Amino acid sequence: MKIIYHTDLDGHCAAAISLRWARLERRAGNKDCTAVELIPMNYGWDFPWGRFEAGELVHMVDFSLPEEDMERLVGLVGAEKLVWLDHHATQIKMEQGNEVLKALRGARVDGTAGCELTWAYLFGTKVPEAVRRLGRFDVWDFADEPEIMTFKYGMESVPNEPAEEIWDEVIPFPAKAGDPKTVAHPEDIARRMANILEAGCHVQYYVEEQNRIKAAGMAFEAVLQGHGVIAQNSGGNSAALEPVFNPDRHAFMVLFWLNKRGIWDVRLYGTPSSKLHLGELAKYLSYDGKGGGHVGAAGYQTDVRPFK
Ligand SMILES: [Mn+2]
């Protein structure tokens, strides 16, 4: 079995859920789950085609390949063996009008994060609090819940690849398939969650302070495709520009950098109330048509410098 997952916290959480499901299945005698290999993926990365065998089970969580590659994977492992769970709007849109992809097992829902979709599909019970928080962060739905951001920082302060123990410490995984008893005691989970939140407070203060210092020297106002924006030539995420973002003057935030292949990586970040679909804009601006994302956060690559 292969678990293909997006290399962000939502993807890590989704793959952690898929991996625990596979361990339960293996113990219950499911031959598909005898050996599980985790495959991290991000947009623009080469896909390891040589590692797949005909007829093996594949979970693709919080991620999609381009349409022709999705079809190639279906051809390789078989439609009944590919479970596809994703919520990236511009990617999942390709299943409209593609009967092969539309018929795949799993769930493609815009607005529900990869980890939430994966929990709902594989376990079907109420989404655990850690999964809900990471999910709501990923879809940018936490305006009234500041601790969601703090929890995310806390999770980023510990090793969080899908096989790491942290996932067993904050998520109540079933001890056995179909058994209500969980591996970790609910009280231990609550204690670990509080402890992660406390770590998150420290990390958040440090990160925000560093971002303020950096943006003060690097951020500039510019125009992108007719929209007034605030931009910075650096990596990071929307938090990098939040200290200087002014929604009255800036339609969205832009981070851009020259990557190791000599191509410009560009990330766009809007606000929860933003009307502009940044995923569509990213697709339009990308040099290979492969850009995309959500309404409020998107990314693309281009061979020309994004700003003069
Ligand atoms: Mn996601």
Residues whose N, C-alpha, C, O or C-beta is under 5 A from the ligand:
A	BS01	MN	D10 D62 G114 D138
